Amino acid sequence: MFNFSLGRYLPGDSLVHRLDPRAKITLTVLYLAALAGGRTPAAYVLLALWPLALAALAGLPPAKTLRGLRGFTGFLLFMTAVAALTIPGRPLWQGGGLTVSREGLFTGLVWAARIIFFLAGSSLLTYTTTPIRLMEGLAAMLAPLRRLGLNPGDLALMLALAIRFLPLMTEEAERILQAQISRGARWDEGGPFQKVRVLAMLLTPLFRRAAERTEHLSVALISRCYGEGPRAGLYPLRLGRADFIFLAAALAAAVFALAGIV
């Protein structure tokens, strides 16, 4: 029932796995910028091929890259239906007092495509980067914030932990749900109030487990003297030729998409 790909890491030794985390973070930012500004059909084709090409280079099957979208299918269909029924335009279908417009359906499909591309592109970053490397890359990129009195290491840790907690909580929710179903809970029966009551039965132990994980994490950080002095990464960050090649290709693709060249 619950499936969220963002935050998961899939071990590998591909070229994409070996890229500097700063380069992969920049690639993701460029992709999201192109996704936000791309408007032409050719731009959407490029935005669809971008994560698929990186997934192929990383040795990840396309089905695995898109697996995390299954949990959003209902939301995407609902969003598309709302847009098709509420945005005025040329009627495509009428019945029962409802009208589906061509413009509304097209807009809903574009919104759904943007969400799919966003999830697929963002997931590749965490699929191919360990949490430690991701934190080190974020800390290096946030280093200029020291001039403002902020600690980039703490900010990077918070961002990395927030991303990592997403799949952990979905896995925990899945375990709790299966345990409740084995004890007789029914999610597909009853009216709205019954479903709300069953949902509360899921959220209560889920929040408790989240609090326990947070406490354990704080104890682990304290026991490792986190915050007592400067930290150094186990492996130094260094941009190589492959990083610059990927960055140049991503920058060119983003400029083409934003400028409407493609």
N, C-alpha and C positions, 0 to 999 in steps of 0.2 A: 504493500500500500504506500509506504514512504520510500522515496528514492531521490536522493539529492547528490549530484555528482560534485558540486563545488566543494573543495576542501579535501577531497580524497587524493592520495598519492599512489600511483602505480609504478612500482620499481621497473627500471629499464636502463639500458646503456646505449640508447640511440643518440643521434646527433642533437636532437632537440633536448633530450635529458641533460646532455653535457653543456648546453649553452649557459652562459653566465646568467644568474637570476635577474640581474639588472636589465639585461637585454630582453629577457622574457617578459618582465614587467612592462618595459617600454613597448614591446610588441603588442601586449594586451591593451595598453592605453591607446596606441595608434589604431588598433582594430575597433575599439569602442568609439573613438572619435570618428572614424570612417562610417561606423554603423549609425551614429547620431546624425551625420550630415549627408550620407548617401541618399540619392533620390531616384536615379535612373534605373531602369531594369538591368542594364549591364552592371551597375554598381552592386545590385543585389546578387547577381550571379557571382561576382567577385567575392562578396562577403560570404557567400555560401561555400565557395571553393577554398577560401582562406583556411578555416579551421579543419576542413577535410584534408587539405594538403599537409598541414602540420601534423595532424593525427596519423597520416600515412607515414610521414618521415619519423614519427615517434614510435612506429610499430603498433599503434592502437587501432583496432578495427573501428570503422565508422559506427557500427552498432553500439560499441562501448562508449563512444564519444556522445552519442545521443541517448544513452540509456537513462540518464538523469531527467530527461524530458517527460518520461512517462507519467510522473506524478503531477505534471502541469497540464496534461491533456484536457482534463475537464475545465480548468480555468481558461485555457486558450480557446476552447470551443464556446464557452460562455461569453468571453470577451468578443469573439468574432460575431456571435449571434446578436449581442447587444448593439454593436456597431451597425450591423446590417439592418436592424429594426429601427434604430433611432436616428441615423444620419440620413437626411433627405436626399433624394436624387431620382433618377429614372427607375420606375418600378421594375423589379425582376420577377417578383411573385407576390400575390395578394390572396388573402384568405383569412376568414375569422376576424376581420377588423385589423389585421396586421399586414404590413407592407415591407418587403425586403427590397432595398434599393441596390442598384449596381455599385454606386459610389460607396455606400455603407459597407457592402460586402468586401469591396476592394480594400477599403481602409482597415477593416477588421483583419483581413488576411495580412496586410502590411504590418500591423501591430503585432500579430502573432509571429510573423517571420522575424521581426526585430527581437522579440523575446527569445525565440529559439536560437538565433545567432548569438545573442548576448550570453546565454547559458553555455552554448557550445564553445565559444571563444574563451570565456572566463574559466571554464573547467579545464581547458588544456594547460593553463598555467599551473594549477595545483596537481593535475595528473602527472606532470613531468618535473615537478620541483618539490623536494622534501621541505617539510615545515621549517627546519633549521636554515636551509639555504634561502628559503623565501624570506625569513626574518632577517637574515644577514643582508640580502639584497635591498629590502625595504629600509633597513637602518642606514645603509650606505647612501641611498637616494634621498633620505630625509636628513642627512648630516647638516645641510645648511641651516636647519631650524635651530641648531645650537646657538646661533647668533641672537635668536629670540628668547633664549633661556629655556628652551624645550629639550628634552632628552630623546633623541631619535631612536635609541635602543628601546626605550619603554614604549614609544609609539608603535614601533615595528612589532614588538612583542604582542601588544594589544590587538593589532590588526591580524597578525598571524594566528593568534589564539581564536579570535572571532571567526576567521575563515575555517579553522580546524574544527571548531565546535559544531558547525552546521551538520556535517555527516555524522558526527558522534551522537548528536541529539536525535537525528532521524533514525539511526540504528537503535538507539535506546527506546524511542517511541514504538518502533516495530516490535521489539522484544516485549514491551509492556502490553501492546495490543494483542500479540499472540498469546501471552499468558492469560489475559482477561478473556479472550475467546475460548481458550481451553477450559476456563472456569464457568462458562455459560453466558458470557456477555454477548449481546447481539447488536451489531451495528446496522444491520439492514432491516430492522423491525421497529415498529412504533412510529409515533408522530414526531413533530419537531421538538417538543419538550423532552421526549424520551431520548432523542439523539443528543440534545444539549446535556442531559444528565450523564449519558455514557461518555460524552466528550470530557466532561469534568472529571470523570473517573480516570481518564487517560492523562489529563494535564496535571492533576495533583501529584501522582508519583513521578511524572516527568520533571516537574519543577524541583521536586525533592532530590532526584538524581542529579540534576544540574547543579544544585547547591552543594551536594556532596563532592561532585567532580571539581567544583571551584575551590572548595576547602582543601582537597587533596593537592590540587595544583599549587595553591599558595604555600602549603607546607613544604612541597617539593622545591619551590623556588627559594624559600627561606633557608632550607637545609643545605642548599647549594650556594649560599651567600650571594644570591642575586641582588644587585644594587649596591654592593659593598665596594665596588671599584670598576675601572674600565674592563671591558671584555674584548677578547680577540677571537675571531673565527678560527675553526680548525683548519679550513682550507681558504687561502687568500682568494679574493675576488679578482679576476683578471679577464678583460675583454680580449677575445682572440679574433682571428680572421673570420671564422664562421659567424661570430656575433655581429660583426660589422656588415657582412653580406646579408644576413637576415634583416638587420635593421634598415639597410638601404632599400631592400626589396619591399619591406613593410611600409616604409616612408613613401616610396613611390606609389604603391597601391593606395595608400590613404589619400595622398594628394590627388590622384586620378579620380577616386571616388568622390571626394569633397568638391573638386572642381567640375565634376560632371563630364570629365573627359571620357570616362567609361560608363 
